[in-house]
Amino acid sequence: MNGFIVGLEKNDLRDIESSLRELQLGSSKDLQAALLLAVGKGDLETVRILLQHQRINPNIPNADGKSPLCLAAENGHVQIIELLLQAKGIDPNQPDRVYQQSPLSWAVEKGHEAAAQQLLSCEEVNHDSKDIYGQTPVSWAAEKGYHVILRKLLLGNAQPDIKDDAGRTPLLWASEKGHHEVVRVLLETKSVNIDSRDDGGRTPLWWAARNGHLQVVEHLLNNGANLELKPPYFKDKTDGAEELGTPLYCSGREGHFEVVRLLLDRGADVNSSPGPRDSALFQDVMLFSIHTPNILRIIRLLADRGANLELQDSLGQTSLHMAVRNNERRMVECLLDWKAKINPTTLAGLTPLYIAIRDESRQLTLLLLSRGADVHIADEHGNTPLHIAATRKSFEIAQLIAERSGNINIRNHRQETPLHKAVLSHRLRIAKLLIQMGAEVNARDSRGQTPLHTATGTRYRLMMLLLANGADINMKDNTGQAVLHHTAVEGTAPEVEYLINHGALLDTRDFDGRSPLDMAKKAKNTTVVTFLQKRIST
């Protein structure tokens, strides 16, 4: 049989015929191997000769589990398919062993129109055979966009609406891939569910909109697709929000302007959300898709069509909060031009101005102030924009807010002034500014502590500033502790010495009778203990 195989590989029919005669057609195993090889190569005459032998089984597969008919269908060998279908004992529906695809399924997947037609001419061929994924030949034609093959399948009474194992119908496959001709053919059958859902709850319109297939979206809408259907919302869903929402929502998130406009023209809800109404398309586009092409056009379109600019998410954030938080100056300007409220508060009491200051955005702070942002609105802890500005590095922002605040000594719920905050945050220059503008250096907070109390530890220069501006060095807090008590705990010997040299009393006691030395010992601040002991003994 070696001569036979060599002849076959050379495609030399004379060698093949000679070898067959000499070896009396060889063993069954060699004959089967030869048939598979001949089919794969598209050698029609060799296949014809081999099929005449009585020991040939036309259904035995190759090592990959594909029968001769599957191989012929996969490679589009129409005449060989015709020969095989006439062979005695042929199974025209025998699937391969790996993907469980029938010969018809292989022909359709590979786009071999004539091969598919030849198989369809056989009455025994199952037009709706399913592969390992549950896809039928119609499903494959729809996914690949073969509308001519699809028509032939449908003329052969193939079912147009069978779901695969993921719940996808042929219409859904075609819609996802953007094959508008296939969509049109399927819709013409009047036998498909236009709003069928896959296992994720997504409809054909949802997929077409998400992927920006305008013609498909139009076909579906013209045939009555529901434009408000959306996948179910799961709190523990790990997919991104772009996998949720209505067709309008997902197309907007993906930046498909023309699809968004069409859906709005057809009556889609401009404030559609992915789940619970704690956010909507307008807000989410700004938050997640701001750098996607066409997004500014989409945002402008949504605003023109009545998007709720004041809709709040679960944290109470509006569109303006989100734009400021993302430092999107152009978006902030647009929102203000569209008359978005400038002073909305989140559940934590934060205004857009507060966020701009917190994030140290000079440009946005100036912009919001120029548009009339209120500098007096406090957060849930009573902190005003001036309180937060006092904690940040930007001197310019602090100066802008201080000049507009009206009350330099305004207090939060803990009775802290902006000066308290500046000292706590090591903001020497801002503290100096506040003092120059009239900040009270001996203001007490709810613990009875002055800014000087909070200047202990690593705030040596702030301590000097406060004392130079009239801070009472021996003022006690609600526990009876003076500044020296605090410094003895977490300060350094030079700081303690500085306080003593400026009038701090060594023998001052808190309400529990503890001296600064007692506090230093308890804190195991050994350098301060040593210094105080020497100072007391002298």
C-alpha positions as CSV (number, residue, x, y, z in Angstrom):
1,M,0.0,0.0,0.0
2,N,3.0,2.3,0.2
3,G,2.9,2.9,-3.5
4,F,-0.7,3.8,-3.2
5,I,-0.1,6.4,-0.5
6,V,2.9,7.8,-2.5
7,G,0.8,8.0,-5.6
8,L,-2.0,9.7,-3.7
9,E,0.4,12.3,-2.2
10,K,1.8,12.9,-5.7
11,N,-1.8,13.1,-7.0
12,D,-0.8,10.6,-9.7
13,L,-3.9,8.6,-10.6
14,R,-1.8,6.0,-12.7
15,D,0.3,5.2,-9.7
16,I,-2.8,4.9,-7.6
17,E,-4.6,2.6,-10.0
18,S,-1.5,0.5,-10.5
19,S,-1.0,0.1,-6.8
20,L,-4.6,-0.8,-6.2
21,R,-4.4,-3.6,-8.8
22,E,-1.1,-4.9,-7.5
23,L,-2.1,-5.0,-3.9
24,Q,-5.7,-6.0,-4.6
25,L,-6.8,-2.8,-3.1
26,G,-4.8,-3.3,0.1
27,S,-6.0,-3.6,3.7
28,S,-9.2,-1.9,5.1
29,K,-7.1,0.3,7.4
30,D,-5.0,1.6,4.5
31,L,-8.0,2.1,2.3
32,Q,-9.7,4.2,5.0
33,A,-6.6,6.3,5.5
34,A,-6.4,6.7,1.7
35,L,-10.0,7.8,1.5
36,L,-9.6,10.4,4.3
37,L,-6.4,11.7,2.6
38,A,-8.1,11.9,-0.8
39,V,-11.1,13.7,0.6
40,G,-8.9,16.2,2.4
41,K,-6.9,16.9,-0.8
42,G,-10.1,17.2,-2.9
43,D,-9.0,14.3,-5.1
44,L,-12.4,13.5,-6.8
45,E,-11.2,10.6,-9.0
46,T,-9.4,8.8,-6.2
47,V,-12.4,9.2,-3.9
48,R,-14.5,7.7,-6.7
49,I,-12.2,4.7,-7.1
50,L,-12.0,4.1,-3.3
51,L,-15.7,4.3,-2.8
52,Q,-16.2,1.5,-5.3
53,H,-14.4,-0.9,-3.0
54,Q,-16.6,-3.0,-0.8
55,R,-14.3,-2.8,2.3
56,I,-14.6,1.0,2.4
57,N,-16.6,2.4,5.3
58,P,-17.5,6.0,4.3
59,N,-18.2,7.0,8.0
60,I,-14.9,6.1,9.7
61,P,-13.4,9.4,11.0
62,N,-9.8,10.5,11.0
63,A,-7.6,11.2,14.1
64,D,-9.4,14.5,14.7
65,G,-12.8,12.7,14.8
66,K,-14.0,14.0,11.4
67,S,-15.7,11.7,8.9
68,P,-14.9,11.9,5.2
69,L,-18.2,13.9,4.7
70,C,-17.3,16.4,7.5
71,L,-13.9,16.9,5.8
72,A,-15.5,17.4,2.4
73,A,-18.0,19.8,3.9
74,E,-15.4,21.8,5.9
75,N,-13.3,22.2,2.7
76,G,-16.1,22.9,0.3
77,H,-15.5,19.9,-2.0
78,V,-19.0,19.8,-3.6
79,Q,-18.5,17.0,-6.0
80,I,-16.9,14.8,-3.3
81,I,-19.9,15.5,-1.1
82,E,-22.2,14.3,-3.9
83,L,-20.2,11.1,-4.2
84,L,-20.2,10.5,-0.5
85,L,-23.9,11.0,-0.2
86,Q,-24.4,8.3,-2.7
87,A,-22.1,5.9,-0.9
88,K,-23.6,2.8,0.7
89,G,-24.2,3.2,4.4
90,I,-23.3,6.9,4.5
91,D,-24.5,8.8,7.6
92,P,-25.1,12.4,6.3
93,N,-25.5,13.7,9.9
94,Q,-22.5,12.1,11.6
95,P,-20.8,14.8,13.7
96,D,-17.2,15.2,14.4
97,R,-16.0,13.9,17.8
98,V,-14.6,17.2,19.1
99,Y,-17.2,19.9,18.3
100,Q,-20.1,17.6,17.5
101,Q,-20.7,19.6,14.3
102,S,-22.6,17.8,11.5
103,P,-21.3,18.1,7.9
104,L,-24.0,20.7,7.2
105,S,-22.8,22.7,10.2
106,W,-19.2,22.6,9.0
107,A,-20.2,23.7,5.5
108,V,-22.2,26.6,6.8
109,E,-19.6,27.7,9.4
110,K,-16.9,27.9,6.7
111,G,-19.2,29.7,4.3
112,H,-19.3,27.1,1.5
113,E,-22.6,27.9,-0.1
114,A,-22.5,25.2,-2.8
115,A,-21.4,22.6,-0.3
116,A,-24.3,23.5,2.0
117,Q,-26.7,23.4,-0.9
118,Q,-25.5,19.9,-1.9
119,L,-26.0,18.7,1.6
120,L,-29.5,20.3,1.8
121,S,-30.4,18.3,-1.3
122,C,-30.2,15.1,0.8
123,E,-33.5,14.3,2.4
124,E,-31.8,12.6,5.4
125,V,-29.8,15.7,6.4
126,N,-30.9,17.3,9.7
127,H,-31.2,21.0,9.0
128,D,-31.3,21.8,12.8
129,S,-28.5,19.6,14.1
130,K,-26.8,21.1,17.2
131,D,-23.1,21.1,18.0
132,I,-21.3,21.0,21.3
133,Y,-22.4,24.6,22.0
134,G,-25.9,24.1,20.9
135,Q,-25.5,26.0,17.7
136,T,-27.5,25.0,14.6
137,P,-26.5,25.6,11.0
138,V,-28.9,28.6,11.0
139,S,-27.1,29.9,14.1
140,W,-23.7,29.6,12.4
141,A,-25.0,31.3,9.3
142,A,-26.3,34.2,11.4
143,E,-23.1,34.6,13.4
144,K,-20.9,34.6,10.3
145,G,-23.2,36.8,8.3
146,Y,-23.9,34.4,5.4
147,H,-27.3,35.6,4.4
148,V,-27.5,33.7,1.1
149,I,-26.8,30.4,2.9
150,L,-29.3,31.4,5.5
151,R,-32.0,31.8,2.9
152,K,-31.2,28.3,1.6
153,L,-31.5,26.8,5.1
154,L,-34.8,28.6,5.7
155,L,-36.1,27.4,2.3
156,G,-35.2,23.9,3.5
157,N,-37.5,24.4,6.6
158,A,-34.6,25.0,9.0
159,Q,-35.9,26.5,12.3
160,P,-34.9,30.2,12.5
161,D,-35.3,30.8,16.3
162,I,-33.5,27.9,18.1
163,K,-31.4,29.0,21.1
164,D,-27.9,27.7,21.7
165,D,-26.6,26.7,25.1
166,A,-26.0,30.3,26.1
167,G,-29.5,31.2,25.2
168,R,-28.6,33.0,22.0
169,T,-30.9,32.8,19.0
170,P,-29.7,33.3,15.4
171,L,-31.2,36.8,15.5
172,L,-29.2,37.7,18.6
173,W,-26.0,36.4,17.0
174,A,-26.6,38.5,13.9
175,S,-27.5,41.6,15.9
176,E,-24.4,41.3,18.0
177,K,-22.1,41.0,15.0
178,G,-23.9,43.7,12.9
179,H,-25.0,41.5,10.0
180,H,-28.0,43.6,9.0
181,E,-28.8,41.5,5.9
182,V,-29.1,38.4,8.1
183,V,-31.2,40.3,10.5
184,R,-33.5,41.4,7.7
185,V,-33.8,37.8,6.4
186,L,-34.7,36.5,9.9
187,L,-37.2,39.2,10.6
188,E,-38.9,38.5,7.2
189,T,-39.7,35.0,8.5
190,K,-42.1,36.4,11.1
191,S,-41.1,33.4,13.1
192,V,-38.5,34.9,15.5
193,N,-38.9,36.4,18.9
194,I,-37.5,39.9,18.4
195,D,-37.0,40.4,22.2
196,S,-35.6,37.0,23.0
197,R,-33.0,37.1,25.8
198,D,-29.8,35.2,26.2
199,D,-28.7,33.8,29.5
200,G,-27.5,37.2,30.6
201,G,-30.9,38.8,29.9
202,R,-29.6,40.7,26.8
203,T,-31.8,41.1,23.8
204,P,-30.9,41.5,20.1
205,L,-31.5,45.2,20.3
206,W,-29.2,45.5,23.4
207,W,-26.4,43.8,21.6
208,A,-26.8,45.8,18.4
209,A,-26.9,49.1,20.4
210,R,-23.9,48.2,22.6
211,N,-21.8,47.4,19.5
212,G,-22.9,50.4,17.5
213,H,-24.6,48.6,14.7
214,L,-26.9,51.4,13.5
215,Q,-28.6,49.6,10.6
216,V,-29.4,46.6,12.8
217,V,-30.8,48.8,15.5
218,E,-33.0,50.5,12.9
219,H,-34.2,47.1,11.5
220,L,-35.1,45.9,15.0
221,L,-36.9,49.1,16.0
222,N,-38.9,49.1,12.8
223,N,-40.1,45.6,13.6
224,G,-41.2,46.4,17.1
225,A,-38.2,45.7,19.4
226,N,-38.7,46.9,23.0
227,L,-36.2,49.6,23.5
228,E,-36.4,49.6,27.3
229,L,-35.6,46.0,28.0
230,K,-32.3,45.5,30.0
231,P,-30.4,42.7,31.7
232,P,-31.3,42.0,35.3
233,Y,-29.3,43.9,37.9
234,F,-27.3,41.9,40.5
235,K,-25.6,43.6,43.4
236,D,-22.8,41.1,43.4
237,K,-22.3,41.2,39.6
238,T,-18.6,41.4,38.8
239,D,-19.1,42.6,35.2
240,G,-18.8,46.3,34.5
241,A,-21.9,48.5,34.4
242,E,-21.5,48.7,30.6
243,E,-22.9,45.1,30.6
244,L,-26.1,46.3,32.1
245,G,-28.7,49.0,31.4
246,T,-31.0,49.6,28.5
247,P,-29.9,49.7,24.9
248,L,-29.7,53.5,25.2
249,Y,-27.5,53.2,28.3
250,C,-25.0,50.8,26.9
251,S,-24.7,52.5,23.5
252,G,-24.1,55.8,25.3
253,R,-21.4,54.3,27.5
254,E,-19.7,52.9,24.4
255,G,-19.8,56.3,22.6
256,H,-22.2,55.3,19.7
257,F,-23.6,58.8,19.0
258,E,-25.8,57.9,16.0
259,V,-27.3,54.9,17.8
260,V,-28.0,57.1,20.9
261,R,-29.7,59.7,18.7
262,L,-31.9,57.1,17.0
263,L,-33.0,55.5,20.2
264,L,-33.8,58.9,21.7
265,D,-35.8,59.8,18.5
266,R,-37.8,56.6,19.0
267,G,-38.6,57.5,22.6
268,A,-36.0,55.9,24.8
269,D,-35.8,57.1,28.4
270,V,-33.0,59.6,28.5
271,N,-32.6,58.9,32.3
272,S,-32.3,55.2,31.9
273,S,-30.1,53.5,34.5
274,P,-28.3,50.1,34.8
275,G,-30.0,49.1,38.0
276,P,-31.5,50.9,41.0
277,R,-32.0,54.5,40.1
278,D,-28.9,55.7,41.9
279,S,-27.2,56.7,38.7
280,A,-28.2,57.3,35.1
281,L,-26.6,57.3,31.6
282,F,-25.7,61.0,31.8
283,Q,-23.8,60.6,35.1
284,D,-22.2,57.3,34.2
285,V,-21.0,58.5,30.8
286,M,-19.1,61.3,32.6
287,L,-17.9,59.1,35.3
288,F,-16.7,56.1,33.3
289,S,-16.6,57.0,29.6
290,I,-15.5,60.6,29.5
291,H,-12.5,59.9,27.3
292,T,-14.4,57.7,24.8
293,P,-14.8,59.2,21.3
294,N,-18.0,61.1,20.8
295,I,-18.8,61.3,24.5
296,L,-19.0,65.1,24.6
297,R,-21.4,65.0,21.7
298,I,-23.5,62.4,23.5
299,I,-23.5,64.3,26.7
300,R,-24.6,67.4,24.9
301,L,-27.3,65.5,23.2
302,L,-28.6,63.9,26.4
303,A,-28.7,67.3,28.1
304,D,-30.6,68.8,25.1
305,R,-33.1,65.9,25.3
306,G,-33.9,66.4,29.0
307,A,-31.4,64.4,31.0
308,N,-31.8,65.0,34.7
309,L,-28.6,66.9,35.6
310,E,-29.5,66.8,39.3
311,L,-30.1,63.1,39.6
312,Q,-28.1,61.8,42.6
313,D,-26.3,58.5,43.0
314,S,-26.3,56.4,46.2
315,L,-23.7,58.9,47.7
316,G,-25.8,61.9,46.8
317,Q,-23.5,63.0,44.0
318,T,-24.9,64.9,41.0
319,S,-23.4,65.3,37.6
320,L,-21.5,68.4,38.7
321,H,-20.0,66.6,41.7
322,M,-18.7,63.8,39.4
323,A,-17.3,66.2,36.8
324,V,-15.4,68.1,39.6
325,R,-14.2,64.9,41.2
326,N,-12.8,63.8,37.8
327,N,-11.2,67.2,37.3
328,E,-13.1,67.6,34.0
329,R,-13.0,71.4,33.5
330,R,-14.8,71.3,30.1
331,M,-17.6,69.2,31.5
332,V,-18.0,71.5,34.6
333,E,-18.3,74.5,32.3
334,C,-20.9,72.7,30.1
335,L,-22.9,71.7,33.1
336,L,-22.9,75.2,34.5
337,D,-23.9,76.5,31.1
338,W,-26.8,74.1,31.1
339,K,-27.9,75.6,34.4
340,A,-26.9,72.7,36.6
341,K,-27.3,73.7,40.3
342,I,-24.0,74.9,41.6
343,N,-24.4,74.1,45.3
344,P,-25.9,70.6,45.5
345,T,-24.8,68.6,48.5
346,T,-23.9,64.9,48.8
347,L,-25.2,62.8,51.7
348,A,-22.0,63.8,53.5
349,G,-22.7,67.4,52.8
350,L,-20.1,68.0,50.2
351,T,-20.6,70.7,47.5
352,P,-18.8,70.7,44.2
353,L,-16.7,73.6,45.6
354,Y,-15.8,71.6,48.7
355,I,-14.6,68.7,46.4
356,A,-12.5,71.1,44.2
357,I,-10.8,72.5,47.3
358,R,-10.3,69.1,48.8
359,D,-8.7,67.9,45.6
360,E,-6.6,71.1,45.3
361,S,-7.9,72.0,41.9
362,R,-7.1,75.6,41.5
363,Q,-8.8,75.9,38.1
364,L,-12.1,74.4,39.2
365,T,-12.1,76.3,42.5
366,L,-11.7,79.6,40.5
367,L,-14.4,78.5,38.0
368,L,-16.9,77.6,40.6
369,L,-16.3,80.8,42.6
370,S,-16.7,82.8,39.5
371,R,-20.1,81.2,38.9
372,G,-21.3,81.9,42.4
373,A,-20.5,78.8,44.5
374,D,-21.3,79.3,48.2
375,V,-18.3,79.2,50.4
376,H,-20.3,78.8,53.6
377,I,-22.0,75.4,53.1
378,A,-20.6,72.9,55.7
379,D,-20.2,69.2,55.4
380,E,-21.8,66.7,57.8
381,H,-19.1,67.4,60.4
382,G,-19.6,71.1,60.1
383,N,-16.4,71.7,58.1
384,T,-16.8,74.6,55.7
385,P,-14.7,75.1,52.5
386,L,-12.4,77.3,54.6
387,H,-11.8,74.4,57.1
388,I,-10.9,72.1,54.3
389,A,-8.8,74.7,52.5
390,A,-6.8,75.2,55.7
391,T,-5.7,71.6,55.6
392,R,-4.4,71.6,52.0
393,K,-1.1,72.6,50.5
394,S,-2.5,75.3,48.2
395,F,-2.0,78.7,49.8
396,E,-3.7,80.4,46.8
397,I,-6.9,78.4,47.3
398,A,-6.9,79.0,51.0
399,Q,-6.5,82.7,50.4
400,L,-9.3,82.8,47.9
401,I,-11.7,81.1,50.3
402,A,-10.6,83.1,53.3
403,E,-11.2,86.3,51.5
404,R,-14.8,85.2,50.7
405,S,-15.7,83.4,53.9
406,G,-16.7,86.4,56.0
407,N,-16.1,84.6,59.3
408,I,-12.4,83.6,59.7
409,N,-13.3,81.9,63.1
410,I,-16.2,79.8,61.9
411,R,-16.4,76.5,63.8
412,N,-17.2,72.9,62.9
413,H,-19.1,70.5,65.1
414,R,-16.0,69.9,67.2
415,Q,-15.7,73.6,67.7
416,E,-12.5,73.7,65.7
417,T,-11.7,76.8,63.8
418,P,-9.9,76.9,60.4
419,L,-6.7,77.8,62.4
420,H,-7.0,74.6,64.4
421,K,-7.2,72.7,61.1
422,A,-4.2,74.5,59.6
423,V,-2.0,73.8,62.7
424,L,-3.1,70.1,62.8
425,S,-2.1,69.8,59.1
426,H,1.3,71.6,59.5
427,R,0.2,74.5,57.2
428,L,2.5,77.2,58.5
429,R,1.9,79.7,55.7
430,I,-1.9,79.3,55.8
431,A,-1.9,79.6,59.6
432,K,0.0,82.9,59.3
433,L,-2.6,84.1,56.7
434,L,-5.5,83.2,59.0
435,I,-3.9,85.0,61.9
436,Q,-3.2,88.1,59.8
437,M,-6.9,88.0,58.8
438,G,-8.0,87.9,62.4
439,A,-8.1,84.3,63.5
440,E,-8.4,83.9,67.2
441,V,-5.3,82.2,68.5
442,N,-6.8,81.1,71.8
443,A,-10.0,79.7,70.4
444,R,-11.0,76.5,72.2
445,D,-12.4,73.5,70.5
446,S,-14.9,71.0,72.1
447,R,-12.0,69.5,74.1
448,G,-11.0,72.9,75.4
449,Q,-7.8,72.8,73.3
450,T,-6.4,75.9,71.5
451,P,-4.4,75.8,68.3
452,L,-1.3,75.9,70.5
453,H,-2.3,72.6,72.2
454,T,-2.4,71.0,68.7
455,A,0.9,72.5,67.7
456,T,2.9,70.1,69.9
457,G,5.0,67.3,68.5
458,T,6.5,68.1,65.1
459,R,4.9,71.5,64.7
460,Y,7.7,73.6,66.3
461,R,7.6,76.5,63.9
462,L,3.8,76.7,64.3
463,M,4.2,76.8,68.0
464,M,6.6,79.8,67.6
465,L,4.1,81.5,65.3
466,L,1.2,81.2,67.7
467,L,3.2,82.3,70.7
468,A,4.5,85.3,68.8
469,N,0.8,86.2,68.1
470,G,-0.5,86.1,71.6
471,A,-1.3,82.5,72.3
472,D,-1.8,81.8,76.0
473,I,1.0,79.3,76.9
474,N,-0.6,78.1,80.2
475,M,-4.3,77.8,79.0
476,K,-5.7,74.5,80.0
477,D,-8.0,72.1,78.1
478,N,-11.0,70.2,79.5
479,T,-8.7,67.7,81.3
480,G,-6.7,70.5,83.0
481,Q,-3.7,70.0,80.8
482,A,-1.6,72.9,79.5
483,V,0.4,72.9,76.3
484,L,3.5,71.7,78.3
485,H,1.6,68.5,79.2
486,H,1.0,67.7,75.6
487,T,4.5,68.6,74.5
488,A,6.0,66.4,77.3
489,V,4.2,63.4,75.8
490,E,5.0,63.7,72.1
491,G,7.4,66.6,71.8
492,T,11.2,67.0,72.0
493,A,13.4,68.5,74.7
494,P,14.1,71.7,72.6
495,E,10.4,72.2,72.3
496,V,9.8,71.8,76.0
497,E,12.7,74.2,76.7
498,Y,11.3,76.7,74.3
499,L,7.9,76.6,76.1
500,I,9.5,77.0,79.5
501,N,11.6,79.9,78.3
502,H,8.4,81.5,77.1
503,G,6.6,81.2,80.4
504,A,5.2,77.7,80.6
505,L,4.8,76.6,84.2
506,L,6.9,73.5,85.2
507,D,4.7,72.6,88.1
508,T,1.3,73.0,86.4
509,R,-1.1,70.1,87.2
510,D,-4.0,68.6,85.3
511,F,-7.3,67.7,87.0
512,D,-5.8,64.3,88.0
513,G,-2.8,66.0,89.6
514,R,-0.3,65.0,86.9
515,S,2.6,67.3,86.1
516,P,4.3,67.5,82.6
517,L,7.1,65.3,84.1
518,D,4.5,62.7,85.1
519,M,3.1,62.7,81.6
520,A,6.6,62.3,80.0
521,K,7.3,59.4,82.3
522,K,4.0,57.7,81.4
523,A,4.7,58.2,77.7
524,K,8.3,56.9,78.1
525,N,9.6,60.1,76.4
526,T,13.1,59.6,78.0
527,T,14.8,62.7,76.5
528,V,12.1,64.9,77.8
529,V,12.0,63.2,81.2
530,T,15.8,63.7,81.6
531,F,15.5,67.4,80.5
532,L,12.6,68.1,83.0
533,Q,14.4,66.4,85.9
534,K,17.5,68.5,85.3
535,R,15.4,71.7,84.9
536,I,13.5,71.0,88.1
537,S,16.6,70.3,90.1
538,T,18.3,73.5,89.1
